[in-house]
Amino acid sequence: MRIGELDHYNIITADLDRSVAFYEQILGLRNGERPDFGIPGAWLYAGKRPVVHLIGVDENDKSGAGTIDHVAFRAEDFEATRETLTEKGVAFSQVDIPDFNLQQIFLHDPDGVKIELNFYSS
């Protein structure tokens, strides 16, 4: 078996609107088409692919099998991203890895999932 690129990750959230707003307004994903599964939810798209799936549950619902440590996305325009996060008051940290021509930004979504943004340069 060969594993390819990340398809999507799924988050169970007690505040669906807040999570959708975060992924749209902070990460620039687009809330798009989602099949009717009979439960509240949203699919957030990067380009043509739904990469973040959200399921809305009652705040007392403790379903879910485990914790996601972090999810990583390739990203572009490091400086513009830093500026946007700062303007929106989103806490983040950054790491420079010069041997790999890589700069990283780490932040958390409203449910505490760590997001890693990878900015590669040539």
N, C-alpha and C positions, 0 to 999 in steps of 0.2 A: 504494500500500500504506500502511496505517495501523498503527502499532505501538501496542499497548495497554499494560497494566500488566505487570510482571514475572510470568512464569509460575513458573519455578524456576531454580535453578542447580545444577550437578553438580560434585561434588568427588571425586577419586580419593584414597583414603586407605589407608595401610598399617596403620592401627589402627582398624578399624570400630567396635569397642565404645567406644573413647575418644571418637571423633567423635560417635557417637550420644549418649553421656552429656553431652557439652558442649552440644549443641543442645537436649537435654531439660532439663538442670539449670541451664544458664546463660541460654539464650534462651527457655525455656519452650515450645519446640515439642514436638509429640507424635509419637513413632515409631508409624507406622501401616501400613496395608495397602499392599503393593507387589506388582506382578506377579512371577511366577517367571521371571526372565530367565536362570536357570541359572548365575548368578554371585552372590557375596555382595554384599549391599547393604542399604540402608534408605532409606525415604522419610520425611522429617520434615514434619509438618503444622502449619500456622498456620490454625486453624479447620478448614474442610473441604478446604483445598487443600494438596497436598504441594509445598512451596516449596523444600526442600533435598533433593536426591538425592545419596546417597552410594554409591560403589562401592568395595568392599574388594578390595585387591590385595596381593600379596606385597610386602614392603618393598623388594625389589630391582627391582620392576617400575617402569619409568620412563615408562609410557604417559601419554598426555595431550598435547593440542596446544598448550597455552599456559598462561599464568598469569592468574589472576583478580586484579585489583588490589583491588577491594572489592565488596561486595554491600550494598545499602541496604534497610532495612525501615522502614516507618512504625511507631512504637511509642507507647505511652501510659505515663504516670506516671513522669516523669523522676526524681524524688527516690527513689521506691521502687526503680527500676532501679539507680541509683547505690548505694543501700544494699545491695541484693542482691549486686552485683558486688564491693563492698568486703568484705562478709561472707564471700564465697566465695573471696576472694583473687585475683580476676581483675583484671589490669592493664587500665586504660582511660584514655582522655583525653576531654576534653569541649571543645566549641566552642559559643559563644553567637553567634547571628546575629540581633540584635534587629530589623533592618529587615525580616526575613521571619517574625518571631515563631517562631523555630526554635531549639531546643537540640539538639545532637548529641552522641552518645557513640560513641567508636571503640574497638574491641577486636579481638582476633584469636582465631580458632578454633584447635584443636590442630594443624592442618596449615598454619597461618600465613596463612590467608585473612582479610583485614581485613573486619570487620563494622561497618557504619555504622547506627546507630539514630537515627531522626529523630523528634523530639517537637515537634509544632506546637501552638501555643496561639492562641487567638482574639484 
